[in-house]
Amino acid sequence: MARLIVVSNRVPLPDKDGSPPPGGMAIALNAALKRQDGLWIGWSGEVKPEEKEDEPPRLSVREAGGITYALTDLAQKDLDEYYNGFANRVLWPIFHCRVDLAEYARHEMSGYYRVNRLFADLLMPLLQEDDVIWVHDYHLIPLAEELRKRGCRNRIGFFLHIPWPPADILFTVPIYDTLLRGLSSYDLVGFHTDYDLSNFAECLRREGCGDLLEGGYCRAYGRVFRCGVFPISIDTAEFETLAEQSASDKALRMTYRRIEGYDVAIGVDRLDYSKGIDQRVEAFRRFLHANAHRVGKTLLLQITPKSRTEVPEYMAMQKDIAELTGRVNGELGTIDWMPVHYINQSLERRELAGLYRMARVGLVTPLRDGMNLVAKEYVAAQHPQDPGVLILSRFAGAARELDGAILVNPYDPEAVANAIERALVMPLDARVERWNAMMTRLREHDVYRWCDEFLSGLRQA
Ligand code: F6P
């Protein structure tokens, strides 16, 4: 079998004992890499020391659990321009339809391309003739084009983990055409949903440089390549087991005792403006105002680890959400009850699984999201005989699969407030029926299937 090379900005490294890092995608990719004698290449997560900035870039290589990891440090300038700059101040907001938050700077666009060239330079000497390359996410759109310029003829696939925006929104990026052309150098380009794929096709058509063909192919910039929809998922069985175990874990139960006895609505999101956290807190406030009998009995547990802390828009929202939760707690809280429990830390997956299971409502209300795996994890963690209810934004990719959720418009706080009350009064048989429908889907379409389908699509490309 051909060797598999995975390229991504961040590389989830295994523990010291060699066990794969937590997280469904990392586990599935690790399994595929192990089967295919694989190599995972990306940023080490470290900044190159200033005194070494002029030295040629190097890879540090290590083996663990049958996989080779090849990592490079990045200079502060590279990180500022490529990661904190173009990737997270232009591509991220634009692809999430936040044109108002995009900050264009020519030098950052050059930095983005410079780092992609660096990845191509580092990868080229490692390649063997039959290697299959799988590139992940918006940080690395130009990588295939850079590899082709260096003579690479291997199969190269690209998967976009975030949404693809409508044409008029993409076209606000000054170099949108080079991004489109970059994608045409891949052999397979994968998206989460039909909507993303049709937006991509619309961009090609409007630009007059390509179109979708029959049978999942696309012609653009004189090249024919495959395009497809591959909705990412979770390790459903693993999450079910974690949640079951957490129910009988005494130490965990002790940790939860302060919120036991309350009707808990849970939100779990990186601190990111695309997640709609402030709109959710406001919706919860309105829910309490509209349902006086819930005051003192219901709480919102919002777990929000900090993210991209060097990007100004993220710094600003950290402050805004902290102030908002403080205001709501000040307005409605009492000495023995706080409506919003806001936690700026990440929790272990085992703990999360237990919290999902005890929460009667899963509140997943992003303003826009490629997929949203929290929605899937919440469902997989529920007790089959007494499941909670998922409230899901219609603008998350997951809404196209999880039709047993209550779908909401996250921009409409009254609608979200009503949905919370509807979830809390939903009879058991309706909850079980909705949950069964979603679990059937999640058991059939787990992250292993996502990985296998993408790789077999790439082999056929
Ligand atoms: O959703 C896109 C994504 O890049 C994920 O792959 C990743 O887990 C998340 O955003 C966090 O991103 P970052 O690497 O910027 O912390």
Boltz pocket constraint, residues with backbone or C-beta under 6 A from the ligand:
constraints:
  - pocket:
      binder: B
      contacts: [[A, 10], [A, 137], [A, 161], [A, 162], [A, 270], [A, 307], [A, 308]]
      max_distance: 6.0
